[in-house]
């Protein structure tokens, strides 16, 4: 494979050789035959990016974008754009690392770092997945409540049943998992297209909203929501997920095949994240046009937004579309969180659990706090918990991004597919920006800065 990392995962850049395969039950099961037309080879890589894109529009994104749009109008669109560009860059690095090293990010961390460091990164990754799952549990429960009137407490418990859906999709083939996700993304996008048309936003304000502003670090509460948007968009578990799901593809043996795989995988994730950017921006625009423009500056929970849409937009279908899209996001996110949890546990610890066992453990960790908060504080408490979960994700992000940047910049690990200098430079700036904003937020919460 020329100067590329050997396929067995051994090499001078690693402390130990790769042990086991990522998602072993579907490892290398998808791909076009050698010599197939270009379009068939490209289509073989279509799918993983859309699984990743789901994590960029989960219920946690809804909470932060709704709060940001109602409080600050279109101003945080610049953060949505910035975080989406950051996500595209980081996911491209994930694809490059997976193809070059035959490892997902969790396996790479285990094989590159001393065990204490690897164990710490594993705990932080698990914390990020629990925060993600918590947002999905609450968001799905709220969607069930809005559409069918199911009490939140019962809805939270019902989310555990998604184990059956995921197991069924995995048994009929991994392509069916991807097809389900893409179909749901289409429904979600259609719902928002209709809602935006009903909201009649000020398109001049929308365009101006994409320009960065110093208010981000000056206005009280704006940085907190901005970090929530970043944490909800550039999610730590997606970095593990993307590098692991790519292992379902047949990546090729020659250097040319591997370079082609990087190209196809990068296009797949970039286009999919373009869809996610549209949905995230649409949520914020809808909130700004429907709530901020009508003097509603404190819309922070999903049920409140649902109740206000009909009287403000004057269309009975608006709240129904909102609820359908929310439920679709919640269902989609359960699929990707399951896969991310499996990839992280197997990659860091080389422990293989049955998928339903892994899912029930993760779900239990998310369901317990969700039920407690729902019982004690009701809908308002779940809204605050949603936003907090996204800030937690932002605080965990550097511990996934920094190793990724380190690995992809190391020629000993990456061989000929080492990241170009410009790509490494932008990724390093992205990592530094995330760290600086996180430190600023911690100081703000601690009362050390205004």
N, C-alpha and C positions, 0 to 999 in steps of 0.2 A: 504494500500500500504506500510505496514511496517513503516519505519522511513522516508518515502519519502514525499515530499510536497503534500498536498491534491490536488485532481484534480480540485477543484474550484479556485485554485490559492491563497487562503488565507493562512496565516501562520505567525509565529512570526518573520520571517526574512524580512517581507515586510511592508512598510509604509501603503499600501492599497492593497485590493484584486484586482485580475485581472478583468479588465472591457472589455468585448467583446472578440472576437476570431480573431486570425490572419488569413487573407485571408478567411474571413467567408464564401464566396460563394463556396469554395472548401475544407473547413476545415474538416479533418478526413474522406475524401472520398476515400482514397486509402489504401488498406491493405489486407492481406490474412485472411481468416476465421480462427477462433480459432481451433487448432488441425491440421492445414495444414502442409504438409511436410516442412522441414527446408529450402529447396531451394526456395519454394514458398514464405515463410516468408522473406527470404533474398531478393528475387526479388522485393518484395513490396517496399523495401527501395532503390532500384536502380533508380536513376534519379536526386534527389536534388543536389548531388555532381557535376553532369555534368552541371547543371545550374550555380552553383558556379564557376566551372572551366572556363566557358565562360568569366567571368570577369577577369580572369588571362591571357587572350590572346586577349584582345580587341585592337583596333587600337592604343591606347596609348602605349601599350606594344611594338607594332611594331616600333613606332617612337623612343622610348628609346633604344630598343635593336639594331635597325639599326644604330643609332648614336653611341652607345657603341661599337659595333663590328667594324665599320669603323674607329673609332678614336683609339681604344685601342686593337684591335684584339680580342683574346680569353680571355683576362684578366678578363673581367667582368662576365665570366661564373660562377665564384665562388659566385658572388652576386645573379645570377639567381638561383643557387642551394640553397644558404642560404635562400633566400626569399621564395622559394618553400617549404622548410622544415618548415619555420616559418608559412607559410600559412596552411600546413597540420596540424600543432599543433593547431593553432587558430581555424580552422574550426572544428576540433575534439572537442574543448571546446564548440563551438557553438552548436554542435549536443547534447552534454551532457547537456548543460544548457536548451535547448529547451525541451528535453525529461523529464528532472527532474522537471521543473517548469511549464510546459505547457504555456510558454511565449516565444515570440521572444525577441531579444535583445532590441528593442525599447520599448516594453511593460515592460520589466524588469527595464529599466532605469526610465521609468515614475513611476513605482510602488515603486522603491527603493529610489529615490532621491527627495529632495524638488523641488517644481515646477520651481523656477528660474534656478536651475541646469539642470533639465530636458529640459526646453526650450532652454537653451544654447546648450545642446547636440543635440537637434533637429535641430537647425539652422546650426550647424557644419555638421550634417549628410546630410542635404539638400544641403549644399555647396559641399560636396563630391560627391553627386549624380549628381549635375549640372556639376561638372568637368568631371565626368565619361561620362555623356551624351554629353558634348561638344566634347570629344574625339571620341565618336561613330558617331556623326553627321559629323565631318570632315573626319573621316576614311571611312565611307560609301560613302560620296560624292566623295572622291578621287577614291574609287573603281569603282563607276559608271562612273567617268571620264576616267579612264584607260581602262575600258572594252568597253564602248559605246560612248566615246567622249562627254559625257554630261558636259557642263560647270560647274565649281565648284559651282557657285552661284545658278544655277538651281538644282544641285545635293543636296545642303544643304536644299533647300525647299522641294525636293522630299522625304527626310528622314522623314518628318512629316506623310507620307502615311503609315508608318509602323504601325500606330495605327490600321488600318484595319486588318493587318496580325495578330497582337497580340489578338485583340478582337475575331477574327474568331477562333484562336487556343484555346482560353479560353472557347468559347461556346461549342466546340465539345468535351472538356474534358482535364483535366490537363495533363494526360498522353500523349496527342498529342503535348502539348508544349514541354515536355521532349523529345519525339521522334524526333521532329523537330531539337532540339538543338543537340542531339546525332548524327543525320544524318549529320548535318553541320560540327560537329567536325570531323567526319570521312573524309569528303571532304577536310577539312583544313589540317589534318594530312597527307593525301595522297599527296596533293600538295607539302608539304614540304619534304616528303620522296624523291620525284622525283627531286626537286630542289637541295637538299643536294647531291644526287647522281651525278647531273650535275656539282656541284661546286668542287668536289674532294678535300675536306678539308684535312689539315694535322692532322691526327687523334692523333698523339703524342702531338701536340699543343693543341688540344681539351682537352685531358686528363689533361695536365698541367694547362689548364685554370680553372679547378675546384679547384685548390689550392689557398687559400687566399693569398693576397699580401699586403704589407704595402703601395704600390703605391696608394691604395684606398684613403688615406687621405693626400698623399703627392703630387700627380700629379694634377695640376690645371684642373678643370673641371671634374675630374673623380668622385669625391664625388657627384657632382650635378647629373651626369648621374646614379650613383649607387642608389641614393635616388629616382630618377625617376623610376628605375627598381623596387625598393622595393614598391614604391607607386603604380606602375602599376601592381604589382603581389599581394601583400598583400593589397587588396583594402578595405577601410572602409565599403562600401555599401554591400560587400559580407558577412560580419559578420551579418548584419541585414537580408540579403536575405536568408542565409542558415537556420538561426534559424526560420525564418518565413515560408519558403517552407516546412520544416519538419512538420509543423502543418497540411499539407495536408494528412499526414499518420495517420493511427489508431495506436497509440503508445502503447496501452494496459493498463490494470488497475492494474495488480499485479507487485510486485517488480521484479520478474523474467522476465516478459514481457518487462518491461522498461529497464532492463539491456541488454536484447537481442536487443532492439531497438537501444540503444547506440552503441552496437557492429556493427550492420548492417549499421547504418548511418555513423559511423566512417570509415568503410571499403569503403563504397560508395564514400565518399568525398576524401579519401586518394588515391584511384585508379584513380578517375577523375582528381585529381590534378597532378597525375603522367603524364597523357596525356598533361595537360597544361604545365608541366615542359618540356616535350619533344618539344612542339611547341615553347615555349619561347627560349629554348636553340638552337633550329633549326634556328630561326630568327637571333640570334646573330652569330651562326656559319656561316650561309649563308652570312651575312654581312661581317664578318671577312675574309672568304675565297674568296668572290667575290670582295670586295672593298679594305679592308685594305691590303690584299696580293698583290694588283695591284696598290698600291700607292694612292688610293682614300680614304683620311682620314676624309673627311668632308661631308659624305653622311648623311643628317639629315632629308630629306623629302621623303615621300613615292613615289611621282612621279619621283623624281630623281633616286631612287633605281630601279624603274620599267624600266626606260629608259636605265640604265646601264647594266642590267642583260643580255640582248641578246648579245651585243658585247663582254662582259667579259666572259660569259659562252659558247658562240658559239652555242646557241640553241634557235630557235624562240619561242619554247613553254614556256621557262622559265618566261618571263614577263607575259604571259597570266596566268600561274599557280599562280604567285605572286598576280595578280589582283583578280583572283577568290577566293583565300584564304582570301585576305583582305576584299572583299565584304561579304564573309561568316562570317568572324569575326564580321563585322559591324552589319549584320542582327541578328546574335545570341545575340550580346550585347544589342540590343534594347529590346529584350524580357526580359532579366534579369534586366535591368535598370528600366523598367516599373514596374516589380514586387517589386523591392527594394524600389522604390518611394512610392508605395502603402503601403508596410509594414511599412516604416518609418513614413509616415503621419498618418496612422491609429494607429500605436503603440504608438507614442509619444502624439498625440493630440486626439486620439479616434474620429477622423473625417472621415466619410465615403464619398468619392467622387466617382462618376461614373468613371470606368477605363479610358474611352476616355477623360474625362475632366482632370483627373490627368495627363494623358500622354501628352495632348496638352499643358498644363501649363508647364510641365517639358521641353518639346521639344522647346517651345517658348523661354524659358530662355537660352537654349543652342544655338538655331538657330540665335538669334539676334547678339551675339558677333561673331559667326562664319561667318556670312554674312559680318559684318563690317570689320573684319580682312581680309577676302577674297578679298573684294573690294579694300581695302587700300593697302594691302601688297602682295596679290597673294599667290601662293603656298608656297613661303618661309615663309610667315607669319603664315600660317596654320601649318607648320611643327614646328615652335617655340612654337605656342600655344598648340600643342599636348603635347610636352615635359613639358611645364609649367603646364598643367593640371595634369600630373602625379606627379609632385613635390608637387602640392597643395594637392593631395590625400595623399601623404606621411606625410605632415604636419598635416593633419586631423586624421591620423590613431591612434595616442595615445588616442584620445578622445573616440574611440570605443573599443580599445584593453584593456585599463585599467579597465573600468567597467566590461568587460567580465571576466577578470582575478579575479577581486574582487568577482563577483557573484559566479563563479564556485568554489572558495576556501571557500565559506561560507556554513557550514553544515546546518545552520538554513534555508537557501534558497534551498539547493540542497538535503538535506536528505542523504540517503545512496549512492546517486550518486555524492556526492561531489568529486571533482577532486583529484586524488592521489597527494601526496606531491611533487613527482618528476615532475609531469605534471605542477603543479602550479609554481614550481621553474623555469622550462624551459620557461614557459609563462611569468613569471616576468622578466627573463633575456631578453627575446625577446622584451618586452615592454620597458625595460630600454635601450636596444640597439637602438631601434627606436627613443626614446627621445634624446639620446646622439647624434646620427647622425643628427637629425633635428636641434638641438642646434648648432652643428658644421657648418651645412649649413647656418643657419641664420647669424652666426658670419662671415662666409666666404663672404656671399653676402653683408653684412654691411661693409666689408673691415677691420674688427677687427682682422682677422687672415689671413695668407697667404694661 
